[in-house]
Amino acid sequence: MTPLFKVSTKSNANSVAGALAASFKEHDQCEMLTVGAGALNQAMKAIIIARGFLAPQGISISCVPSFEEIEINGEKRTAIKLIINQDK
């Protein structure tokens, strides 16, 4: 099962980066789900930081963004899903 990280505006980018980097020990792919500009900002910072954590181990990652319709408190919202892949 692909790990899913839900990132918010209040998420700590360094903490998310550590969890993201750790997930690549067991998985070749993970996903991040964000709603709003602040959450997307924190997610992108986390990906950049995680790349720095993984590079010395010879692991390179890339990100593919997409839209996803989700429901929050009965209201439909458009989220941005970031699929992070380990480059082969």
KATABEL-V906689 format. One record per residue. N is the residue number from 0. PSI is psi as a letter, one per 20 degrees, with the letter a starting at -180 (999 if undefined). OMEGA is omega in whole degrees, -180 to 180 (999 if undefined). Layout:
N&PSI&OMEGA  N&PSI&OMEGA
This chain:
0&p&-179  1&p&178  2&q&178  3&p&177  4&p&176  5&o&-174  6&p&178  7&r&178  8&h&-177  9&i&179  10&q&177  11&o&-175  12&h&179  13&h&179  14&g&178  15&h&179  16&g&178  17&g&178  18&h&178  19&g&180  20&g&180  21&h&-178  22&h&-180  23&i&172  24&h&-177  25&i&-174  26&q&176  27&i&-176  28&q&170  29&r&-177  30&q&173  31&q&179  32&p&-178  33&q&173  34&o&178  35&q&-176  36&h&-179  37&g&179  38&g&178  39&h&178  40&g&-180  41&h&180  42&g&-180  43&h&176  44&g&179  45&g&179  46&g&179  47&g&179  48&g&-180  49&h&177  50&h&178  51&h&177  52&h&-172  53&h&-176  54&g&180  55&i&178  56&j&-179  57&j&180  58&p&177  59&p&179  60&q&176  61&r&-173  62&p&176  63&o&-180  64&q&175  65&r&176  66&q&176  67&p&176  68&p&178  69&r&179  70&p&177  71&o&-179  72&l&178  73&j&-178  74&p&179  75&p&180  76&q&175  77&p&178  78&r&172  79&p&177  80&p&178  81&o&177  82&o&-178  83&p&-178  84&q&171  85&p&-180  86&p&-180  87&999&999
